[in-house]
Amino acid sequence: MFGDTENPIGVGVESRELICVGNPSKSRLKIQFSATENIIKYTIRTKPKVISLQKGKAVEFEIFVKPKCSCKIDDKIIIFSKNLEDGITQDNQIILRIYTEITTRLDPDELVEDKKFGEYSFGIVYKETFRGNCVAIKKMKEFNENDLDEFENEIKMLDKFRSEYTVHFYGAVFIPNKVCMVTEFAQFGSLQNLMKNRTSNNVDMKLRTKFVLDASKGILYFMRMGYYTEISNQTIFWYFHLI
């Protein structure tokens, strides 16, 4: 009903469809729509919310759906009708299909948890799988509504970065109680791990030079993007494809 592979709907914006409802009975009916409970991935509303429909008449309901993340959903909405003469109620189900565009607002159900990787001052990092890719999931230890604006601004900034010298940013989950950030997983850890676990004799000059060159290119990229952050051996990571 809402979007398909060729014409997906937007995320964070309302999309509209029309449903025509008729009254074939011999009495006036009170008609309204209801969605399933515990909806977390989208919001839905109808216009009008409820209507009294004369016999033999029909009305168009506007259905507005606003996805909170990139997702594919098969759900149901229910049409309730009440006979205003005898009080008898009926309900009919309608399949609700939602197919959105791909964005960095991620569906939490696409994250397949693997194991806890580390715990830091800001939160806990998990190694998980996202669309077949090994990723790092950063979950905040403490997160309240006041932190959401700051988190969203940071995500908007990270979403702009596309460089082979920066950690790839897949996106973030904004669903309450599931808020997290998803980035490329550094299978070899940070430069700090390397310095701690290996002696200088174990790291040849070619690799050292590559660390310096790639890190400097990453820092230069950040500066050109107007982004300034703390750079240390804890925030420089190494990957197999960079070796």
MDAnalysis code that builds the backbone (N, CA, C; Angstrom):
import MDAnalysis as mda
import numpy as np

u = mda.Universe.empty(729, n_residues=243, atom_resindex=np.repeat(np.arange(243), 3), trajectory=True)
u.add_TopologyAttr("name", ["N", "CA", "C"] * 243)
u.add_TopologyAttr("resid", np.arange(1, 244))
u.add_TopologyAttr("resname", ["MET", "PHE", "GLY", "ASP", "THR", "GLU", "ASN", "PRO", "ILE", "GLY", "VAL", "GLY", "VAL", "GLU", "SER", "ARG", "GLU", "LEU", "ILE", "CYS", "VAL", "GLY", "ASN", "PRO", "SER", "LYS", "SER", "ARG", "LEU", "LYS", "ILE", "GLN", "PHE", "SER", "ALA", "THR", "GLU", "ASN", "ILE", "ILE", "LYS", "TYR", "THR", "ILE", "ARG", "THR", "LYS", "PRO", "LYS", "VAL", "ILE", "SER", "LEU", "GLN", "LYS", "GLY", "LYS", "ALA", "VAL", "GLU", "PHE", "GLU", "ILE", "PHE", "VAL", "LYS", "PRO", "LYS", "CYS", "SER", "CYS", "LYS", "ILE", "ASP", "ASP", "LYS", "ILE", "ILE", "ILE", "PHE", "SER", "LYS", "ASN", "LEU", "GLU", "ASP", "GLY", "ILE", "THR", "GLN", "ASP", "ASN", "GLN", "ILE", "ILE", "LEU", "ARG", "ILE", "TYR", "THR", "GLU", "ILE", "THR", "THR", "ARG", "LEU", "ASP", "PRO", "ASP", "GLU", "LEU", "VAL", "GLU", "ASP", "LYS", "LYS", "PHE", "GLY", "GLU", "TYR", "SER", "PHE", "GLY", "ILE", "VAL", "TYR", "LYS", "GLU", "THR", "PHE", "ARG", "GLY", "ASN", "CYS", "VAL", "ALA", "ILE", "LYS", "LYS", "MET", "LYS", "GLU", "PHE", "ASN", "GLU", "ASN", "ASP", "LEU", "ASP", "GLU", "PHE", "GLU", "ASN", "GLU", "ILE", "LYS", "MET", "LEU", "ASP", "LYS", "PHE", "ARG", "SER", "GLU", "TYR", "THR", "VAL", "HIS", "PHE", "TYR", "GLY", "ALA", "VAL", "PHE", "ILE", "PRO", "ASN", "LYS", "VAL", "CYS", "MET", "VAL", "THR", "GLU", "PHE", "ALA", "GLN", "PHE", "GLY", "SER", "LEU", "GLN", "ASN", "LEU", "MET", "LYS", "ASN", "ARG", "THR", "SER", "ASN", "ASN", "VAL", "ASP", "MET", "LYS", "LEU", "ARG", "THR", "LYS", "PHE", "VAL", "LEU", "ASP", "ALA", "SER", "LYS", "GLY", "ILE", "LEU", "TYR", "PHE", "MET", "ARG", "MET", "GLY", "TYR", "TYR", "THR", "GLU", "ILE", "SER", "ASN", "GLN", "THR", "ILE", "PHE", "TRP", "TYR", "PHE", "HIS", "LEU", "ILE"])
u.atoms.positions = np.array([
    [0.825, -1.203, 0.000],
    [0.000, 0.000, 0.000],
    [0.866, 1.264, 0.000],
    [1.916, 1.252, 0.810],
    [2.794, 2.416, 0.897],
    [4.179, 2.053, 0.370],
    [4.442, 2.386, -0.880],
    [5.761, 2.177, -1.458],
    [5.991, 0.771, -1.986],
    [6.994, 0.646, -2.867],
    [7.440, -0.649, -3.376],
    [8.900, -0.506, -3.781],
    [9.453, -1.548, -4.393],
    [10.876, -1.527, -4.740],
    [11.221, -0.406, -5.715],
    [10.281, -0.069, -6.584],
    [10.547, 0.976, -7.575],
    [10.201, 2.372, -7.056],
    [9.251, 2.440, -6.155],
    [8.839, 3.738, -5.612],
    [8.718, 3.678, -4.090],
    [9.855, 3.582, -3.399],
    [9.804, 3.525, -1.937],
    [9.387, 4.875, -1.357],
    [8.794, 4.841, -0.166],
    [8.380, 6.088, 0.475],
    [9.506, 6.611, 1.355],
    [9.423, 7.893, 1.707],
    [10.455, 8.521, 2.512],
    [10.373, 8.145, 3.978],
    [11.493, 8.334, 4.666],
    [11.592, 8.085, 6.103],
    [11.544, 9.421, 6.837],
    [10.751, 9.476, 7.897],
    [10.638, 10.711, 8.664],
    [9.660, 11.710, 8.089],
    [8.963, 11.319, 7.030],
    [7.952, 12.184, 6.415],
    [6.677, 11.372, 6.230],
    [5.550, 12.061, 6.224],
    [4.278, 11.372, 6.047],
    [4.005, 11.061, 4.574],
    [3.490, 9.868, 4.332],
    [2.995, 9.481, 3.007],
    [1.499, 9.231, 3.122],
    [0.774, 9.510, 2.046],
    [-0.694, 9.481, 2.088],
    [-1.266, 8.526, 1.047],
    [-2.265, 7.770, 1.472],
    [-3.030, 6.923, 0.576],
    [-4.514, 7.088, 0.908],
    [-5.374, 6.718, -0.031],
    [-6.825, 6.815, 0.161],
    [-7.463, 5.431, 0.203],
    [-8.423, 5.270, 1.087],
    [-9.218, 4.047, 1.165],
    [-10.693, 4.443, 1.134],
    [-11.416, 3.846, 0.213],
    [-12.846, 4.136, 0.099],
    [-13.635, 3.086, 0.884],
    [-14.495, 3.556, 1.767],
    [-15.301, 2.669, 2.608],
    [-16.780, 2.942, 2.343],
    [-17.532, 1.888, 2.068],
    [-18.950, 2.039, 1.787],
    [-19.816, 1.403, 2.864],
    [-21.073, 1.801, 2.907],
    [-22.042, 1.258, 3.852],
    [-23.150, 0.558, 3.069],
    [-23.063, -0.791, 2.929],
    [-24.074, -1.529, 2.164],
    [-25.286, -1.928, 3.018],
    [-25.241, -1.611, 4.305],
    [-26.330, -2.034, 5.197],
    [-27.540, -1.106, 5.056],
    [-28.562, -1.399, 5.829],
    [-29.785, -0.597, 5.806],
    [-29.857, 0.378, 6.976],
    [-28.724, 0.506, 7.718],
    [-28.693, 1.375, 8.889],
    [-27.478, 2.287, 8.827],
    [-27.502, 3.333, 9.611],
    [-26.350, 4.225, 9.720],
    [-25.239, 3.513, 10.515],
    [-24.007, 3.648, 10.044],
    [-22.865, 3.011, 10.694],
    [-21.865, 4.052, 11.199],
    [-21.280, 3.753, 12.337],
    [-20.160, 4.542, 12.837],
    [-18.893, 3.779, 12.466],
    [-17.991, 4.435, 11.729],
    [-16.810, 3.755, 11.179],
    [-15.531, 4.461, 11.621],
    [-14.551, 3.662, 12.024],
    [-13.229, 4.210, 12.348],
    [-12.161, 3.141, 12.162],
    [-10.911, 3.601, 12.017],
    [-9.778, 2.699, 11.825],
    [-8.999, 2.557, 13.127],
    [-8.337, 1.415, 13.266],
    [-7.475, 1.187, 14.420],
    [-6.255, 0.400, 13.955],
    [-5.087, 0.770, 14.489],
    [-3.850, 0.064, 14.145],
    [-3.525, -0.951, 15.238],
    [-2.588, -1.854, 14.936],
    [-2.162, -2.822, 15.932],
    [-1.422, -2.121, 17.060],
    [-1.317, -2.792, 18.201],
    [-0.665, -2.198, 19.361],
    [0.856, -2.292, 19.244],
    [1.525, -1.479, 20.068],
    [2.994, -1.507, 20.187],
    [3.720, -1.233, 18.869],
    [3.212, -0.281, 18.113],
    [3.897, 0.128, 16.891],
    [5.098, 0.991, 17.268],
    [6.284, 0.611, 16.814],
    [7.477, 1.390, 17.146],
    [8.208, 1.912, 15.912],
    [7.923, 1.345, 14.738],
    [8.690, 1.709, 13.552],
    [8.007, 2.761, 12.682],
    [6.762, 3.072, 12.980],
    [6.052, 4.074, 12.190],
    [4.886, 4.617, 12.994],
    [4.378, 5.763, 12.550],
    [3.142, 6.303, 13.115],
    [2.085, 6.276, 12.017],
    [0.832, 6.204, 12.436],
    [-0.255, 6.159, 11.469],
    [-1.442, 6.953, 12.005],
    [-2.094, 7.667, 11.110],
    [-3.301, 8.405, 11.485],
    [-4.246, 8.414, 10.294],
    [-5.528, 8.661, 10.580],
    [-6.520, 8.728, 9.519],
    [-7.264, 10.055, 9.588],
    [-7.785, 10.442, 8.454],
    [-8.602, 11.649, 8.369],
    [-9.791, 11.350, 7.467],
    [-11.004, 11.374, 8.015],
    [-11.357, 11.679, 9.402],
    [-10.999, 10.525, 10.339],
    [-10.977, 10.807, 11.653],
    [-10.701, 9.757, 12.628],
    [-11.899, 8.813, 12.753],
    [-13.092, 9.374, 12.742],
    [-14.309, 8.587, 12.861],
    [-15.411, 9.302, 12.076],
    [-16.337, 8.529, 11.535],
    [-17.409, 9.139, 10.754],
    [-18.699, 8.331, 10.912],
    [-19.819, 9.014, 10.832],
    [-21.130, 8.376, 10.824],
    [-21.604, 8.350, 9.378],
    [-21.804, 7.142, 8.855],
    [-22.067, 6.972, 7.427],
    [-23.485, 6.454, 7.187],
    [-24.221, 7.167, 6.362],
    [-25.597, 6.777, 6.036],
    [-25.587, 5.532, 5.157],
    [-26.716, 4.825, 5.178],
    [-26.853, 3.626, 4.348],
    [-26.720, 3.989, 2.859],
    [-26.058, 3.109, 2.131],
    [-25.900, 3.311, 0.700],
    [-24.882, 4.375, 0.321],
    [-24.169, 4.903, 1.290],
    [-23.176, 5.947, 1.031],
    [-21.756, 5.393, 1.190],
    [-20.790, 6.160, 0.689],
    [-19.381, 5.787, 0.822],
    [-18.569, 7.032, 1.165],
    [-17.397, 6.812, 1.726],
    [-16.530, 7.913, 2.117],
    [-15.071, 7.513, 1.896],
    [-14.242, 8.500, 1.597],
    [-12.806, 8.254, 1.447],
    [-12.085, 8.630, 2.737],
    [-11.325, 7.688, 3.250],
    [-10.462, 7.940, 4.394],
    [-9.044, 8.203, 3.880],
    [-8.414, 9.230, 4.407],
    [-7.000, 9.468, 4.130],
    [-6.176, 8.741, 5.190],
    [-5.230, 7.928, 4.750],
    [-4.347, 7.188, 5.648],
    [-2.959, 7.806, 5.545],
    [-2.432, 8.276, 6.656],
    [-1.103, 8.898, 6.688],
    [-0.149, 8.009, 7.485],
    [0.963, 7.636, 6.859],
    [1.975, 6.803, 7.506],
    [3.296, 7.546, 7.518],
    [3.977, 7.522, 8.662],
    [5.275, 8.174, 8.799],
    [6.288, 7.173, 9.367],
    [7.133, 6.573, 8.512],
    [8.134, 5.614, 8.990],
    [9.216, 6.305, 9.840],
    [9.644, 5.625, 10.889],
    [10.696, 6.157, 11.749],
    [12.073, 5.627, 11.359],
    [12.107, 4.643, 10.469],
    [13.370, 4.055, 10.041],
    [13.178, 3.405, 8.674],
    [14.281, 3.051, 8.045],
    [14.203, 2.315, 6.786],
    [13.719, 0.904, 7.092],
    [12.651, 0.485, 6.459],
    [12.082, -0.805, 6.828],
    [11.157, -1.350, 5.744],
    [10.882, -2.639, 5.864],
    [9.864, -3.319, 5.069],
    [8.891, -3.931, 6.072],
    [7.644, -3.514, 6.004],
    [6.671, -3.914, 7.027],
    [5.431, -4.516, 6.383],
    [5.000, -5.631, 6.928],
    [3.697, -6.207, 6.615],
    [2.907, -6.209, 7.912],
    [1.902, -5.380, 7.982],
    [1.120, -5.224, 9.202],
    [-0.368, -5.233, 8.843],
    [-1.192, -4.970, 9.834],
    [-2.631, -4.940, 9.600],
    [-3.249, -3.717, 10.267],
    [-4.240, -3.151, 9.618],
    [-5.068, -2.141, 10.258],
    [-6.505, -2.661, 10.239],
    [-7.272, -2.225, 11.193],
    [-8.619, -2.757, 11.365],
    [-9.657, -1.665, 11.166],
    [-10.700, -1.981, 10.391],
    [-11.845, -1.080, 10.230],
    [-12.951, -1.556, 11.172],
    [-13.301, -0.717, 12.119],
    [-14.404, -1.025, 13.028],
    [-15.667, -0.318, 12.542],
    [-16.765, -1.050, 12.543],
    [-18.052, -0.436, 12.210],
    [-19.064, -0.812, 13.296],
    [-19.892, 0.155, 13.669],
    [-20.927, -0.073, 14.677],
    [-22.274, 0.360, 14.125],
    [-23.223, -0.559, 14.138],
    [-24.579, -0.248, 13.709],
    [-25.231, 0.626, 14.773],
    [-25.608, 1.844, 14.410],
    [-26.130, 2.792, 15.385],
    [-27.573, 2.508, 15.792],
    [-28.206, 1.521, 15.141],
    [-29.573, 1.157, 15.518],
    [-29.593, -0.019, 16.505],
    [-28.863, -1.084, 16.202],
    [-28.897, -2.260, 17.083],
    [-27.628, -2.426, 17.920],
    [-26.587, -1.564, 17.656],
    [-25.364, -1.609, 18.462],
    [-24.402, -2.712, 18.106],
    [-24.682, -3.487, 17.081],
    [-23.804, -4.587, 16.681],
    [-22.535, -4.018, 16.023],
    [-21.391, -4.552, 16.414],
    [-20.106, -4.093, 15.865],
    [-19.470, -5.179, 15.005],
    [-18.733, -4.761, 14.028],
    [-17.972, -5.671, 13.166],
    [-16.593, -5.083, 12.935],
    [-15.650, -5.951, 12.595],
    [-14.317, -5.456, 12.241],
    [-13.787, -6.225, 11.037],
    [-13.052, -5.527, 10.205],
    [-12.420, -6.105, 9.020],
    [-10.965, -5.678, 8.974],
    [-10.105, -6.605, 8.604],
    [-8.680, -6.326, 8.551],
    [-8.236, -5.967, 7.141],
    [-7.304, -5.021, 7.070],
    [-6.695, -4.626, 5.799],
    [-5.181, -4.765, 5.949],
    [-4.557, -5.386, 4.969],
    [-3.098, -5.540, 4.998],
    [-2.433, -4.186, 4.780],
    [-1.497, -3.866, 5.634],
    [-0.733, -2.618, 5.511],
    [0.707, -2.972, 5.170],
    [1.130, -2.610, 3.968],
    [2.508, -2.871, 3.545],
    [3.251, -1.545, 3.399],
    [4.434, -1.515, 3.989],
    [5.269, -0.311, 3.941],
    [6.645, -0.689, 3.407],
    [7.087, 0.023, 2.394],
    [8.415, -0.209, 1.805],
    [9.086, 1.153, 1.671],
    [10.145, 1.375, 2.442],
    [10.774, 2.698, 2.477],
    [12.082, 2.736, 1.689],
    [12.541, 3.947, 1.485],
    [13.858, 4.156, 0.904],
    [14.923, 3.749, 1.916],
    [16.131, 3.534, 1.431],
    [17.243, 3.186, 2.315],
    [17.883, 4.469, 2.830],
    [17.951, 4.604, 4.153],
    [18.560, 5.774, 4.778],
    [19.475, 5.302, 5.905],
    [20.038, 6.261, 6.625],
    [20.884, 5.918, 7.770],
    [20.080, 5.834, 9.073],
    [18.762, 5.942, 8.964],
    [17.892, 5.647, 10.119],
    [17.534, 4.167, 10.013],
    [18.173, 3.370, 10.843],
    [18.154, 1.929, 10.656],
    [17.049, 1.221, 11.435],
    [16.652, 0.080, 10.885],
    [15.681, -0.803, 11.520],
    [16.432, -1.672, 12.535],
    [16.089, -1.608, 13.825],
    [16.811, -2.401, 14.823],
    [16.724, -3.901, 14.587],
    [15.683, -4.358, 13.890],
    [15.535, -5.792, 13.637],
    [16.530, -6.298, 12.595],
    [17.224, -5.394, 11.919],
    [18.245, -5.812, 10.949],
    [19.597, -6.045, 11.615],
    [19.703, -5.726, 12.886],
    [20.949, -5.930, 13.619],
    [20.919, -7.300, 14.294],
    [21.872, -8.144, 13.933],
    [21.953, -9.488, 14.507],
    [23.073, -9.496, 15.534],
    [22.701, -9.608, 16.803],
    [23.682, -9.498, 17.888],
    [24.611, -10.698, 17.914],
    [25.893, -10.414, 18.109],
    [26.913, -11.459, 18.183],
    [27.461, -11.540, 19.607],
    [28.260, -10.539, 19.995],
    [28.829, -10.574, 21.334],
    [29.266, -9.180, 21.765],
    [29.411, -9.029, 23.059],
    [29.900, -7.780, 23.629],
    [31.389, -7.679, 23.346],
    [31.798, -6.538, 22.804],
    [33.191, -6.374, 22.393],
    [34.013, -5.586, 23.414],
    [33.402, -4.564, 24.018],
    [34.131, -3.746, 24.984],
    [33.213, -2.782, 25.692],
    [33.668, -2.291, 26.826],
    [32.890, -1.317, 27.594],
    [33.756, -0.096, 27.848],
    [33.207, 1.076, 27.544],
    [33.956, 2.322, 27.635],
    [33.153, 3.339, 28.440],
    [33.726, 4.538, 28.619],
    [33.075, 5.557, 29.430],
    [31.729, 5.985, 28.842],
    [31.648, 6.028, 27.487],
    [30.423, 6.490, 26.829],
    [29.357, 5.409, 26.749],
    [29.781, 4.145, 26.793],
    [28.804, 3.075, 26.647],
    [29.456, 1.740, 26.333],
    [28.670, 0.856, 25.739],
    [29.119, -0.505, 25.460],
    [29.141, -0.734, 23.950],
    [30.190, -1.424, 23.480],
    [30.324, -1.732, 22.059],
    [30.082, -3.224, 21.851],
    [29.211, -3.516, 20.884],
    [28.906, -4.902, 20.539],
    [29.351, -5.186, 19.114],
    [29.779, -6.386, 18.895],
    [30.069, -6.848, 17.539],
    [28.806, -7.527, 17.026],
    [28.263, -7.020, 15.924],
    [27.015, -7.561, 15.395],
    [27.107, -7.654, 13.867],
    [26.031, -8.111, 13.260],
    [25.955, -8.226, 11.804],
    [24.812, -7.368, 11.293],
    [25.085, -6.615, 10.242],
    [24.071, -5.755, 9.638],
    [24.129, -5.922, 8.122],
    [23.074, -6.471, 7.559],
    [22.987, -6.704, 6.106],
    [24.217, -7.437, 5.578],
    [24.660, -8.431, 6.339],
    [25.790, -9.251, 5.927],
    [27.148, -8.674, 6.257],
    [27.202, -7.482, 6.842],
    [28.458, -6.840, 7.192],
    [28.717, -6.929, 8.691],
    [29.965, -7.159, 9.050],
    [30.359, -7.160, 10.454],
    [30.473, -5.698, 10.910],
    [29.720, -5.330, 11.941],
    [29.666, -3.934, 12.362],
    [29.881, -3.808, 13.871],
    [30.185, -2.582, 14.279],
    [30.298, -2.246, 15.703],
    [29.056, -1.453, 16.096],
    [28.385, -1.897, 17.148],
    [27.191, -1.230, 17.650],
    [27.547, -0.529, 18.953],
    [27.407, 0.779, 18.972],
    [27.729, 1.557, 20.171],
    [26.434, 1.949, 20.868],
    [26.216, 1.378, 22.044],
    [25.027, 1.671, 22.828],
    [25.407, 2.504, 24.044],
    [24.684, 3.604, 24.251],
    [24.994, 4.498, 25.356],
    [24.549, 3.875, 26.690],
    [25.363, 4.075, 27.723],
    [25.008, 3.547, 29.040],
    [23.792, 4.260, 29.601],
    [23.805, 5.568, 29.477],
    [22.684, 6.357, 29.963],
    [22.214, 7.260, 28.830],
    [20.921, 7.215, 28.580],
    [20.386, 7.999, 27.468],
    [18.983, 8.450, 27.823],
    [18.777, 9.766, 27.768],
    [17.448, 10.296, 28.031],
    [17.045, 11.231, 26.899],
    [15.853, 11.776, 26.998],
    [15.319, 12.614, 25.916],
    [16.173, 13.857, 25.675],
    [16.820, 14.351, 26.737],
    [17.656, 15.544, 26.583],
    [18.894, 15.266, 25.734],
    [19.305, 13.998, 25.689],
    [20.484, 13.630, 24.899],
    [20.147, 13.397, 23.427],
    [18.858, 13.264, 23.122],
    [18.460, 12.883, 21.763],
    [18.849, 13.922, 20.723],
    [18.664, 15.208, 21.036],
    [19.012, 16.265, 20.080],
    [20.507, 16.260, 19.784],
    [21.315, 16.114, 20.831],
    [22.770, 16.080, 20.645],
    [23.177, 14.855, 19.828],
    [22.543, 13.717, 20.125],
    [22.820, 12.482, 19.388],
    [22.449, 12.638, 17.915],
    [21.298, 13.235, 17.658],
    [20.840, 13.414, 16.283],
    [21.749, 14.357, 15.510],
    [22.249, 15.409, 16.150],
    [23.173, 16.339, 15.488],
    [24.484, 15.640, 15.141],
    [24.947, 14.771, 16.047],
    [26.173, 14.027, 15.776],
    [25.978, 13.076, 14.599],
    [24.812, 12.443, 14.543],
    [24.523, 11.510, 13.453],
    [24.474, 12.252, 12.120],
    [23.884, 13.437, 12.101],
    [23.818, 14.233, 10.875],
    [25.219, 14.570, 10.378],
    [26.127, 14.850, 11.315],
    [27.505, 15.149, 10.936],
    [28.194, 13.903, 10.384],
    [28.064, 12.782, 11.082],
    [28.708, 11.545, 10.645],
    [28.184, 11.085, 9.288],
    [26.934, 11.389, 9.027],
    [26.307, 10.966, 7.775],
    [26.940, 11.652, 6.563],
    [27.625, 12.754, 6.789],
    [28.268, 13.496, 5.703],
    [29.622, 12.893, 5.322],
    [30.205, 12.099, 6.213],
    [31.556, 11.602, 5.991],
    [31.563, 10.379, 5.093],
    [32.251, 10.488, 3.989],
    [32.419, 9.367, 3.080],
    [33.846, 9.400, 2.551],
    [34.728, 8.724, 3.265],
    [36.141, 8.720, 2.879],
    [36.741, 7.361, 3.227],
    [37.671, 6.908, 2.418],
    [38.327, 5.634, 2.703],
    [39.238, 5.734, 3.916],
    [39.470, 6.943, 4.410],
    [40.347, 7.133, 5.558],
    [39.569, 7.393, 6.861],
    [38.273, 7.221, 6.822],
    [37.464, 7.332, 8.036],
    [36.653, 6.054, 8.206],
    [36.290, 5.763, 9.435],
    [35.474, 4.586, 9.727],
    [34.117, 4.757, 9.036],
    [33.689, 3.734, 8.311],
    [32.419, 3.833, 7.583],
    [31.250, 3.885, 8.556],
    [30.376, 4.839, 8.326],
    [29.195, 5.020, 9.158],
    [27.976, 4.448, 8.438],
    [27.357, 3.431, 9.043],
    [26.177, 2.816, 8.438],
    [24.895, 3.551, 8.800],
    [24.840, 4.052, 10.024],
    [23.638, 4.751, 10.449],
    [23.405, 4.615, 11.933],
    [22.180, 4.875, 12.340],
    [21.835, 4.833, 13.755],
    [20.387, 4.400, 13.926],
    [20.106, 3.892, 15.101],
    [18.740, 3.515, 15.465],
    [18.208, 4.574, 16.425],
    [17.034, 5.113, 16.116],
    [16.427, 6.155, 16.939],
    [15.203, 5.652, 17.698],
    [14.897, 4.377, 17.564],
    [13.736, 3.810, 18.259],
    [13.995, 3.844, 19.769],
    [13.052, 4.354, 20.565],
    [13.246, 4.402, 22.022],
    [13.644, 3.046, 22.598],
    [14.580, 3.080, 23.544],
    [15.124, 1.889, 24.209],
    [15.998, 1.030, 23.303],
    [16.203, 1.472, 22.067],
    [17.071, 0.736, 21.147],
    [18.110, 1.652, 20.501],
    [18.238, 2.864, 21.023],
    [19.104, 3.875, 20.414],
    [20.555, 3.391, 20.389],
    [21.168, 3.461, 19.224],
    [22.568, 3.056, 19.086],
    [23.127, 3.596, 17.775],
    [24.441, 3.501, 17.653],
    [25.151, 3.947, 16.462],
    [25.828, 2.736, 15.818],
    [25.809, 2.672, 14.480],
    [26.343, 1.510, 13.767],
    [27.472, 1.949, 12.838],
    [28.656, 1.400, 13.055],
    [29.825, 1.746, 12.241],
    [30.542, 0.482, 11.792],
    [31.465, 0.680, 10.895],
    [32.323, -0.403, 10.436],
    [33.079, -0.991, 11.626],
    [33.263, -2.307, 11.624],
    [33.970, -2.978, 12.714],
    [35.455, -3.072, 12.381],
    [36.278, -2.574, 13.295],
    [37.733, -2.622, 13.099],
    [38.253, -3.943, 13.666],
    [38.472, -4.899, 12.791],
    [38.792, -6.248, 13.254],
    [40.129, -6.340, 13.978],
    [41.032, -5.383, 13.725],
    [42.336, -5.418, 14.379],
    [42.441, -4.442, 15.543],
    [41.333, -3.772, 15.850],
    [41.350, -2.856, 16.988],
    [41.978, -1.514, 16.665],
    [42.373, -0.822, 17.716],
    [42.926, 0.527, 17.572],
    [44.447, 0.504, 17.535],
    [45.000, 1.652, 17.219],
    [46.455, 1.806, 17.251],
    [46.970, 1.594, 18.667],
    [46.188, 1.981, 19.652],
    [46.575, 1.770, 21.047],
    [46.733, 0.278, 21.345],
    [45.806, -0.549, 20.825],
    [45.916, -2.003, 21.010],
    [47.196, -2.536, 20.397],
    [47.522, -2.023, 19.223],
    [48.738, -2.464, 18.540],
    [49.979, -2.113, 19.351],
    [50.017, -0.890, 19.862],
    [51.177, -0.435, 20.636],
    [51.302, -1.196, 21.952],
    [50.174, -1.606, 22.482],
    [50.168, -2.306, 23.765],
    [50.571, -3.772, 23.623],
    [50.153, -4.403, 22.531],
    [50.327, -5.847, 22.390],
    [51.507, -6.269, 21.524],
    [52.130, -5.286, 20.855],
    [53.278, -5.642, 20.022],
    [54.458, -4.734, 20.338],
    [55.638, -5.279, 20.178],
    [56.839, -4.474, 20.348],
    [57.170, -3.784, 19.034],
    [58.053, -2.824, 19.096],
    [58.428, -2.087, 17.881],
    [59.041, -3.000, 16.833],
    [59.663, -4.080, 17.294],
    [60.290, -5.013, 16.344],
    [59.257, -5.793, 15.537],
    [58.025, -5.868, 16.060],
    [56.967, -6.625, 15.383],
    [56.227, -5.795, 14.334],
    [56.494, -4.489, 14.294],
    [55.797, -3.611, 13.360],
    [56.839, -2.994, 12.429],
    [56.820, -3.404, 11.177],
    [57.855, -2.912, 10.273],
    [57.616, -1.453, 9.876],
    [58.606, -0.854, 9.320],
    [58.572, 0.571, 8.982],
    [57.513, 0.869, 7.930],
    [57.270, -0.062, 7.028],
    [56.266, 0.156, 5.991],
    [54.877, 0.338, 6.611],
    [54.546, -0.499, 7.607],
    [53.244, -0.393, 8.261],
    [53.155, 0.884, 9.091],
    [54.264, 1.225, 9.780],
    [54.272, 2.472, 10.570],
    [54.028, 3.681, 9.671],
    [54.697, 3.687, 8.528],
    [54.548, 4.806, 7.595],
    [53.116, 4.904, 7.092],
    [52.506, 3.735, 6.830],
    [51.128, 3.743, 6.342],
    [50.172, 4.273, 7.414],
    [50.422, 3.913, 8.664],
    [49.607, 4.451, 9.754],
    [49.655, 5.976, 9.768],
    [50.850, 6.502, 9.678],
    [51.026, 7.957, 9.741],
    [50.366, 8.635, 8.546],
    [50.585, 8.114, 7.358],
    [50.033, 8.725, 6.153],
    [48.495, 8.662, 6.139],
    [47.950, 7.480, 6.423],
    [46.495, 7.320, 6.388],
    [45.813, 8.135, 7.476],
    [46.431, 8.166, 8.665],
    [45.854, 8.959, 9.760],
    [45.871, 10.442, 9.405],
    [46.949, 10.908, 8.808],
    [47.034, 12.322, 8.437],
    [46.007, 12.672, 7.360],
    [45.759, 11.735, 6.431],
    [44.746, 11.971, 5.390],
    [43.346, 12.015, 6.001],
    [43.125, 11.169, 7.005],
    [41.835, 11.187, 7.684],
    [41.625, 12.486, 8.450],
    [42.653, 12.952, 9.135],
    [42.578, 14.209, 9.882],
    [42.351, 15.382, 8.934],
    [43.072, 15.375, 7.795],
    [42.897, 16.434, 6.801],
    [41.472, 16.446, 6.261],
    [40.921, 15.259, 6.041],
    [39.538, 15.164, 5.553],
    [38.572, 15.780, 6.563],
    [38.755, 15.444, 7.847],
    [37.898, 16.012, 8.890],
    [37.988, 17.532, 8.904],
    [39.189, 18.057, 8.800],
    [39.384, 19.502, 8.840],
    [38.697, 20.178, 7.661],
    [38.796, 19.569, 6.487],
    [38.145, 20.145, 5.302],
    [36.628, 20.108, 5.413],
    [36.132, 19.136, 6.198],
    [34.693, 19.035, 6.416],
    [34.229, 19.917, 7.574],
    [35.177, 20.602, 8.207],
    [34.827, 21.471, 9.322],
    [34.507, 20.723, 10.596],
    [35.052, 19.515, 10.738],
    [34.777, 18.685, 11.921],
    [36.057, 18.540, 12.723],
    [35.973, 18.900, 13.980],
    [37.141, 18.848, 14.853],
    [36.828, 17.950, 16.048],
    [37.668, 16.978, 16.278],
    [37.450, 16.041, 17.369],
    [38.794, 15.593, 17.929],
    [38.744, 14.915, 19.038],
    [39.980, 14.447, 19.673],
    [40.563, 13.283, 18.881],
    [41.828, 13.399, 18.527],
    [42.522, 12.352, 17.795],
    [43.603, 11.779, 18.699],
    [43.598, 10.470, 18.865],
    [44.608, 9.810, 19.681],
    [44.784, 8.392, 19.167],
    [45.691, 7.658, 19.792],
    [45.880, 6.269, 19.362],
    [44.660, 5.395, 19.668],
    [43.716, 5.935, 20.463],
    [42.476, 5.207, 20.742],
    [41.432, 5.393, 19.644],
    [41.575, 6.451, 18.858],
    [40.585, 6.743, 17.816],
    [41.118, 6.500, 16.407],
    [42.285, 5.870, 16.324],
    [42.831, 5.470, 15.029],
    [42.759, 3.948, 14.954],
    [42.037, 3.440, 13.958],
    [41.796, 2.003, 13.850],
    [42.443, 1.458, 12.586],
    [42.696, 0.162, 12.585],
    [43.271, -0.426, 11.377],
    [42.452, -1.623, 10.933],
    [42.413, -1.779, 9.592],
    [41.570, -2.767, 8.936],
    [42.397, -3.597, 7.977],
    [41.852, -4.770, 7.671],
    [42.559, -5.677, 6.766],
    [42.780, -5.039, 5.400],
    [41.762, -4.307, 4.894],
    [41.886, -3.759, 3.537],
    [42.866, -2.586, 3.472],
    [43.338, -2.106, 4.646],
    [44.300, -1.010, 4.643],
    [45.734, -1.493, 4.814],
    [45.876, -2.784, 5.128],
    [47.227, -3.297, 5.368],
    [47.953, -3.527, 4.041],
])
